[in-house]
Amino acid sequence: MDIVLVVMQNPALRSLLAESLLDYSREMNVFDVSSREEALEFMDARRIRLLVADSEISGLGLDGLLQWVAQNRPSLECLVMSEKAPAKNELPVAGHLLHFLQKPFELDVLGKKILAILKGQAAALTEPAIADDSSAVKKAVDDQSHQPDSCIHERIQEKALIVEPVPRLEDRLAPHLERLRTLDGYKSFVLVNFAGEVLACDSSDETATLIQAAFGLNNVLRLACRAGRKAGLGAVVETEITGSLGRVVMAAADEKAPLLIHGLALMDSGGDSHLVRRYLAAMLLDASGQLALLKR
């Protein structure tokens, strides 16, 4: 199946776009990263079919990313999301491999555009990409100026992004974290949303933390869930990575839970995986219910 990599620095927009592309999970595997560096790391490890990049990337930015593509993946097609189309020969990627989507746009336009490119039908896509001021992407950009510093929960409702503070999430998680800390071998825990944004974290050792690895591990769990469904396993709710020095237990909220969130726990090699799974399942159900209060 074709792999599509989306590079979007804005975390709220990245989460929004990732969830909108779930409708195309049978046609493509979509991964999302937040920076040029993460994109290069991903492309070094895996061959992708299409690179979807936002024009507003910090550091060396879009030009630096596409320059790397031109030198190292000269046949890779790229879709640029920007407020205005780049001038001819302005970007290093060959023109016949470069596609453009003008911002702002409705969420379903991006999926259709990507699918058309993968099928070699991009030129035939006549649906307008520009939306009016009520478009979800424009609204999300406007909302960022009012975003609180506290932990946020993002959800889609009628193609609009709602960003709200999570009420007392840490208090709700406290008893669950206390149970984890009682386990022999426990080192660290992170709670993330579907896109891999960290909602809460805990560590018994400053040298052992999952925060830096949360995004990559979350993608592993998402990939395992997709593969499990394709293999006829139904909803995959947990998986595990074991190394010589320890293991990471990863769990997804049950399909009946109000919201889709993931929990990752780092244990040493002697840790009790069975108990960790039980504790994570209870924690995810409780945390999901707390986050769902924002819908009321």
C-alpha positions in Angstrom: 0.0 0.0 0.0 1.2 3.5 -0.8 2.8 5.4 2.1 2.1 9.1 2.3 4.1 11.4 4.7 2.5 14.7 5.8 4.8 17.4 7.2 2.9 20.0 9.2 4.5 22.0 12.0 1.2 23.2 13.6 0.2 20.4 16.0 -3.5 21.1 16.0 -3.7 21.3 12.2 -1.6 18.2 11.9 -3.9 16.2 14.2 -6.9 17.5 12.3 -5.5 16.5 8.9 -4.4 13.1 10.1 -7.9 12.3 11.4 -9.5 13.5 8.2 -7.3 11.1 6.2 -8.4 8.1 8.1 -11.3 7.8 5.6 -8.7 6.7 3.1 -7.0 4.1 5.2 -7.8 1.4 2.6 -6.1 3.3 -0.2 -3.0 4.6 1.7 -1.0 4.5 4.9 -0.6 8.1 6.2 2.1 9.1 8.6 2.6 12.7 9.9 5.6 14.5 11.3 6.2 18.0 12.6 9.5 19.1 11.1 12.0 18.8 8.3 14.3 16.8 10.5 11.6 14.2 11.4 10.6 14.0 7.7 14.2 13.3 6.7 14.6 10.6 9.4 11.4 9.0 8.2 12.3 9.0 4.5 15.8 7.6 5.3 14.1 4.6 7.0 11.2 4.1 4.6 10.3 4.6 0.9 7.3 6.8 0.5 5.0 7.3 -2.5 4.0 11.0 -1.8 5.3 13.8 0.3 2.7 16.3 1.5 4.4 19.4 2.9 3.1 22.6 4.4 4.8 25.8 3.3 5.2 27.0 6.9 8.0 24.8 8.2 10.7 26.3 10.5 14.4 25.9 10.2 15.5 25.2 6.6 11.9 25.0 5.8 10.1 23.8 2.7 13.0 24.7 0.4 15.5 22.7 2.4 13.1 19.7 2.5 12.4 19.7 -1.2 16.2 20.2 -2.0 16.9 17.0 -0.1 14.1 15.3 -2.0 15.5 16.5 -5.4 19.0 15.1 -4.5 18.0 11.9 -2.8 14.5 10.9 -4.1 14.4 12.6 -7.5 11.4 10.6 -8.6 9.3 11.3 -5.5 6.1 13.3 -6.1 5.4 16.2 -3.7 2.2 18.1 -2.8 2.8 21.6 -1.4 0.1 23.3 0.7 0.5 27.0 0.5 -1.5 30.3 0.3 -0.1 30.9 -3.2 1.3 28.7 -5.9 5.1 28.7 -6.3 6.5 30.3 -9.4 7.9 28.2 -12.2 11.3 26.7 -11.2 11.0 28.4 -7.8 11.2 25.0 -6.0 14.0 22.4 -6.7 11.6 19.5 -7.4 10.9 18.8 -11.1 7.6 20.5 -12.2 6.0 17.3 -13.4 6.4 15.8 -9.8 5.2 18.9 -8.0 1.6 19.4 -7.0 -0.1 22.4 -5.3 -3.0 22.8 -2.9 -4.0 26.4 -2.1 -4.9 27.2 1.6 -7.4 27.5 3.1 -9.2 24.4 1.9 -11.9 22.0 3.2 -10.7 18.9 4.8 -12.1 16.4 2.3 -10.3 18.3 -0.5 -6.9 17.1 0.8 -7.8 13.4 0.8 -9.3 13.6 -2.7 -6.2 15.5 -4.0 -3.8 12.9 -2.5 -5.8 10.0 -3.9 -5.9 11.6 -7.4 -2.1 12.0 -7.3 -1.6 8.4 -6.3 -3.8 7.2 -9.1 -2.1 9.5 -11.6 -5.3 11.5 -12.1 -4.2 14.8 -10.4 -4.7 16.8 -13.5 -8.3 15.7 -13.8 -9.2 16.9 -10.3 -11.4 19.9 -10.9 -12.9 20.3 -7.5 -12.0 23.8 -6.2 -9.5 23.8 -3.3 -10.3 27.3 -2.0 -13.0 27.4 0.7 -14.8 30.3 2.3 -14.0 31.8 5.7 -15.8 29.0 7.4 -13.3 26.4 6.2 -12.0 24.1 8.9 -8.3 24.8 8.2 -8.8 28.6 8.3 -10.8 28.3 11.5 -8.1 26.2 13.1 -5.4 28.8 12.2 -7.6 31.5 13.7 -8.1 29.5 16.9 -4.4 29.1 17.5 -4.1 32.8 18.5 -6.5 32.0 21.4 -5.1 28.6 22.4 -4.4 28.2 26.1 -1.1 27.0 27.4 -2.7 24.2 29.3 -3.1 20.7 28.0 -5.6 20.6 25.1 -8.0 18.2 23.6 -8.8 18.4 19.9 -11.8 16.9 18.2 -13.6 17.2 14.9 -17.3 18.2 14.8 -19.0 19.3 11.6 -15.5 20.0 10.1 -14.5 22.5 12.8 -11.6 22.2 15.2 -12.5 22.7 18.9 -9.5 23.4 21.2 -10.4 23.4 24.9 -8.5 23.0 28.2 -8.7 19.6 29.7 -10.3 19.9 33.1 -8.3 18.2 35.9 -6.9 15.5 33.7 -3.8 15.1 35.9 -6.0 14.6 39.0 -8.0 12.0 37.1 -4.8 10.2 36.2 -3.2 10.4 39.6 -4.5 7.1 41.1 -3.7 5.2 37.9 -0.1 6.6 37.9 0.2 5.6 41.6 -0.7 2.0 40.6 1.9 2.0 37.9 4.6 3.3 40.2 4.0 0.4 42.5 5.1 -2.1 39.8 8.6 -3.5 39.9 10.5 -2.3 36.9 8.3 0.7 36.1 10.2 3.6 34.5 8.0 6.0 32.5 4.5 6.6 31.0 3.0 9.0 28.4 -0.6 9.6 27.4 -1.0 10.7 23.8 -3.8 11.5 21.4 -4.2 9.8 18.1 -1.6 12.1 16.4 1.0 11.5 19.0 0.7 14.7 20.9 1.6 14.2 24.6 -1.3 14.9 26.9 0.3 13.7 30.1 3.5 12.1 31.3 5.2 10.5 34.3 8.6 9.1 35.1 10.3 7.5 38.0 13.7 8.3 36.7 14.8 11.5 34.9 17.1 9.4 32.7 14.2 7.2 31.5 11.4 9.1 29.7 9.2 8.3 26.8 8.5 11.9 25.7 11.1 12.0 23.0 10.1 8.6 21.6 6.3 9.1 22.0 5.7 10.1 18.4 7.6 7.2 16.8 6.1 4.7 19.2 2.6 6.0 18.6 3.1 5.5 14.9 4.2 1.9 15.6 0.9 1.4 17.5 -1.2 3.0 14.8 0.5 0.8 12.2 -0.1 -2.3 14.3 -3.8 -1.4 14.7 -4.2 -1.0 10.9 -2.3 -4.2 10.2 -4.4 -6.1 12.8 -7.6 -5.0 11.2 -6.4 -6.1 7.7 -5.4 -9.5 9.2 -8.9 -10.0 10.5 -7.9 -9.5 14.2 -10.5 -6.8 14.7 -9.6 -3.9 17.0 -6.0 -4.1 18.2 -5.9 -2.7 21.7 -2.3 -3.4 22.7 1.2 -4.3 21.4 4.7 -4.5 22.9 8.3 -3.8 21.9 10.9 -5.8 23.8 14.6 -5.0 23.9 17.6 -6.4 25.8 17.2 -3.7 28.5 13.5 -3.5 28.8 10.1 -3.2 27.0 7.5 -0.7 26.0 3.9 -1.7 26.4 1.6 0.3 24.2 -2.2 0.3 24.5 -5.1 1.9 22.6 -8.4 2.9 24.2 -11.1 0.4 23.5 -13.3 1.0 20.5 -16.2 1.7 23.0 -14.3 4.5 24.7 -15.5 8.0 24.0 -12.2 9.2 22.5 -9.2 7.5 20.8 -6.1 7.9 23.0 -3.0 5.8 23.5 -1.0 4.9 26.6 2.7 4.0 26.5 4.6 2.5 29.5 8.3 1.9 29.7 9.4 -1.1 31.9 12.8 -2.7 32.6 13.3 -6.3 31.4 11.9 -7.7 34.7 8.7 -5.7 34.6 5.2 -7.4 34.8 3.7 -6.8 31.3 0.4 -8.4 32.3 -0.3 -6.0 35.1 0.9 -3.0 33.0 -1.7 -3.9 30.4 -4.5 -4.1 33.0 -3.5 -0.8 34.5 -3.2 0.9 31.1 -6.7 -0.4 30.0 -8.3 1.1 33.1 -6.4 4.4 32.8 -7.3 4.9 29.1 -11.0 4.2 29.8 -11.0 6.7 32.7 -9.0 9.4 30.8 -11.1 9.0 27.7 -14.2 9.6 29.7 -12.7 12.7 31.3 -11.7 14.1 27.9 -15.1 13.4 26.5 -16.6 15.8 29.0 -15.4 18.5 26.6 -18.1 17.4 24.2 -20.9 18.4 26.5 
